[in-house]
Amino acid sequence: DISCNTLTALPRDVLRELTCLAELRVYSNHLREIGPALRECVRLERLDLSRNELSVVDGLQTLPNLKHLSLEANHLTKVLNLNCNRNLTFLDLSRNQIRKIQGLEALRHLEELRLSHNRLRTVEGLSELAALAELDLSHNEIGADGEAGLPRQNPFRGLAKLQVLRLNHNRISSPAMLWPLAQLQELYLSSNGLSECTVECSCR
């Protein structure tokens, strides 16, 4: 744990000796890049880089065992370079400046995705995340372009295991295109300014 310091770079000389490291916490520093410092940490499973100054995700390509990644409260505008982290089950991208959901197609084992407090205006790029059980899209701008905020075809249709969906604090005018979501247990739509609440439910 080297969190809550004033680091601007990861200490590569130290980390390259820790080849059996399983968890690393570096939150609340001043990191602007990850770089090659984690190259030898091939057994790393949990990495917390939240509350730094990262504008791009780099240096994680050599971490095939990574399961839990937090990038909350950085300066990210897009998501790239996660294709090699196929074993991720938890990904926190909340409190960034992301405008479009992309670059997540390879994360077929992802179970929880947090994208709250970004600048999303529509929902897309989720269809390959078949294992996803919890999705947080709250506090965005979905629907701000004058449409309902959701495509004509249900953007969550491929998420057969989705149980928790947070869409509160957006600008969605109608939830009609949310169905069918057969496994959904919790749905949050508060503070959207809904003008209707009609759905076509195929629950059995």
C-alpha positions as CSV (number, residue, x, y, z in Angstrom):
1,D,0.0,0.0,0.0
2,I,1.6,3.3,-1.2
3,S,-1.6,5.3,-1.4
4,C,-2.1,8.8,-0.1
5,N,1.4,10.1,-1.0
6,T,2.7,12.5,-3.6
7,L,4.1,10.0,-6.1
8,T,4.2,11.2,-9.7
9,A,5.5,7.8,-11.0
10,L,5.4,4.2,-9.8
11,P,8.7,3.0,-8.2
12,R,9.8,0.5,-10.9
13,D,13.0,-0.5,-9.1
14,V,11.0,-1.7,-6.2
15,L,8.1,-3.2,-8.0
16,R,10.1,-5.3,-10.5
17,E,11.4,-7.4,-7.5
18,L,7.9,-8.1,-6.3
19,T,7.0,-10.8,-8.8
20,C,4.5,-12.5,-6.4
21,L,2.6,-9.3,-5.6
22,A,-1.1,-10.0,-5.6
23,E,-2.5,-6.5,-4.6
24,L,-1.3,-3.0,-5.0
25,R,-2.9,0.2,-3.7
26,V,-1.7,3.5,-5.2
27,Y,-4.8,5.7,-4.8
28,S,-4.6,9.4,-4.0
29,N,-1.3,10.2,-5.5
30,H,-0.3,12.3,-8.5
31,L,0.4,9.6,-11.2
32,R,0.1,10.8,-14.8
33,E,1.1,7.5,-16.4
34,I,1.6,3.9,-15.4
35,G,4.4,3.1,-17.7
36,P,6.4,-0.1,-17.5
37,A,6.7,-0.2,-13.7
38,L,4.3,-3.2,-13.4
39,R,5.8,-5.3,-16.1
40,E,7.2,-8.0,-13.7
41,C,4.1,-8.1,-11.5
42,V,2.5,-10.8,-13.5
43,R,0.5,-12.3,-10.5
44,L,-1.2,-9.0,-9.6
45,E,-4.9,-9.5,-9.1
46,R,-6.1,-6.3,-7.5
47,L,-4.9,-2.8,-8.5
48,D,-6.3,0.5,-7.1
49,L,-5.2,3.6,-9.1
50,S,-8.1,5.8,-8.2
51,R,-7.8,9.5,-7.4
52,N,-4.7,10.1,-9.5
53,E,-4.1,12.2,-12.7
54,L,-4.1,9.5,-15.4
55,S,-5.3,10.6,-18.8
56,V,-4.7,7.2,-20.5
57,V,-4.6,3.6,-19.4
58,D,-1.2,2.1,-20.2
59,G,1.2,-0.4,-18.8
60,L,-1.3,-3.1,-17.8
61,Q,-0.8,-5.3,-20.8
62,T,1.5,-7.7,-18.9
63,L,-1.1,-8.4,-16.1
64,P,-3.2,-11.3,-17.4
65,N,-4.3,-12.3,-13.8
66,L,-5.8,-8.8,-13.0
67,K,-9.3,-9.2,-11.7
68,H,-10.1,-6.0,-9.8
69,L,-9.1,-2.6,-11.3
70,S,-10.1,0.8,-10.0
71,L,-9.5,3.9,-12.0
72,E,-12.0,6.1,-10.3
73,A,-11.4,9.9,-10.3
74,N,-8.7,10.3,-12.9
75,H,-8.7,12.3,-16.1
76,L,-9.7,9.6,-18.5
77,T,-11.7,10.6,-21.6
78,K,-11.7,7.1,-23.2
79,V,-10.9,3.5,-22.4
80,L,-8.1,1.8,-24.3
81,N,-5.5,-0.9,-23.8
82,L,-7.5,-3.3,-21.6
83,N,-7.7,-6.1,-24.2
84,C,-5.1,-8.1,-22.5
85,N,-6.9,-8.0,-19.1
86,R,-9.5,-10.5,-20.0
87,N,-9.9,-11.9,-16.5
88,L,-11.2,-8.6,-15.0
89,T,-14.3,-9.1,-13.0
90,F,-14.5,-5.6,-11.5
91,L,-13.8,-2.3,-13.2
92,D,-14.4,1.1,-11.8
93,L,-14.2,4.0,-14.3
94,S,-16.4,6.4,-12.3
95,R,-15.7,10.1,-11.9
96,N,-13.8,10.6,-15.1
97,Q,-14.6,12.5,-18.3
98,I,-15.6,9.5,-20.5
99,R,-18.0,10.4,-23.3
100,K,-18.4,7.0,-25.0
101,I,-18.4,3.4,-23.8
102,Q,-15.8,1.6,-25.9
103,G,-12.7,-0.7,-25.6
104,L,-14.4,-3.2,-23.2
105,E,-15.3,-5.8,-25.8
106,A,-12.7,-8.3,-24.6
107,L,-13.8,-8.3,-21.0
108,R,-16.1,-11.3,-21.2
109,H,-15.7,-12.1,-17.5
110,L,-16.5,-8.7,-16.2
111,E,-19.2,-8.9,-13.5
112,E,-19.4,-5.3,-12.2
113,L,-18.8,-2.1,-14.2
114,R,-19.0,1.4,-12.7
115,L,-19.2,4.4,-15.1
116,S,-21.1,6.9,-12.9
117,H,-20.2,10.6,-12.9
118,N,-18.9,10.7,-16.5
119,R,-20.1,12.5,-19.6
120,L,-22.0,9.7,-21.3
121,R,-24.9,10.8,-23.5
122,T,-26.0,7.4,-24.9
123,V,-25.5,3.7,-24.0
124,E,-23.5,1.5,-26.3
125,G,-20.5,-0.9,-26.4
126,L,-21.9,-3.3,-23.8
127,S,-23.2,-6.2,-25.9
128,E,-20.2,-8.5,-25.4
129,L,-20.2,-8.3,-21.6
130,A,-22.3,-11.4,-21.1
131,A,-21.2,-12.0,-17.5
132,L,-22.1,-8.5,-16.3
133,A,-24.3,-8.6,-13.2
134,E,-24.1,-5.0,-11.9
135,L,-23.9,-1.8,-14.0
136,D,-23.7,1.8,-12.8
137,L,-24.4,4.5,-15.3
138,S,-25.8,7.0,-12.9
139,H,-24.9,10.7,-12.8
140,N,-24.3,11.1,-16.6
141,E,-26.0,13.0,-19.4
142,I,-27.8,10.1,-21.0
143,G,-30.7,11.6,-22.9
144,A,-29.3,15.1,-23.0
145,D,-29.4,15.1,-26.8
146,G,-33.2,15.2,-26.8
147,E,-33.8,11.5,-27.4
148,A,-34.9,9.1,-24.6
149,G,-31.2,8.4,-24.1
150,L,-31.4,4.8,-25.1
151,P,-31.2,3.4,-28.7
152,R,-34.3,2.0,-30.4
153,Q,-33.0,-1.5,-29.7
154,N,-32.3,-2.4,-26.1
155,P,-28.6,-1.7,-25.4
156,F,-28.7,-4.1,-22.5
157,R,-30.1,-7.0,-24.5
158,G,-27.0,-9.1,-24.5
159,L,-26.6,-8.8,-20.7
160,A,-28.5,-11.9,-19.7
161,K,-27.0,-11.9,-16.2
162,L,-27.6,-8.3,-15.3
163,Q,-29.2,-8.0,-11.9
164,V,-28.5,-4.4,-10.9
165,L,-28.8,-1.4,-13.2
166,R,-28.3,2.2,-12.0
167,L,-29.5,4.9,-14.4
168,N,-30.5,7.5,-11.9
169,H,-29.6,11.2,-12.3
170,N,-29.6,11.2,-16.1
171,R,-32.0,12.7,-18.6
172,I,-33.9,9.6,-19.8
173,S,-37.5,10.4,-20.7
174,S,-38.7,6.8,-21.1
175,P,-37.5,3.4,-20.0
176,A,-39.5,1.6,-22.7
177,M,-36.4,0.1,-24.4
178,L,-35.0,-1.5,-21.2
179,W,-36.8,-4.8,-21.6
180,P,-36.4,-7.7,-21.7
181,L,-34.0,-8.0,-18.8
182,A,-35.1,-11.3,-17.3
183,Q,-32.6,-11.4,-14.4
184,L,-32.9,-7.8,-13.3
185,Q,-33.6,-7.4,-9.6
186,E,-32.8,-3.7,-9.0
187,L,-33.5,-0.8,-11.3
188,Y,-32.7,2.8,-10.4
189,L,-34.3,5.6,-12.5
190,S,-34.8,8.4,-10.0
191,S,-34.0,12.0,-11.0
192,N,-34.5,11.6,-14.7
193,G,-37.6,13.6,-15.4
194,L,-39.5,10.6,-16.8
195,S,-42.5,11.6,-18.9
196,E,-43.8,8.0,-19.1
197,C,-43.0,4.7,-17.4
198,T,-44.3,2.2,-19.9
199,V,-42.4,-1.0,-20.6
200,E,-43.0,-4.2,-22.5
201,C,-42.1,-6.8,-19.9
202,S,-41.7,-10.4,-20.8
203,C,-41.2,-11.7,-17.3
204,R,-42.3,-15.3,-16.6
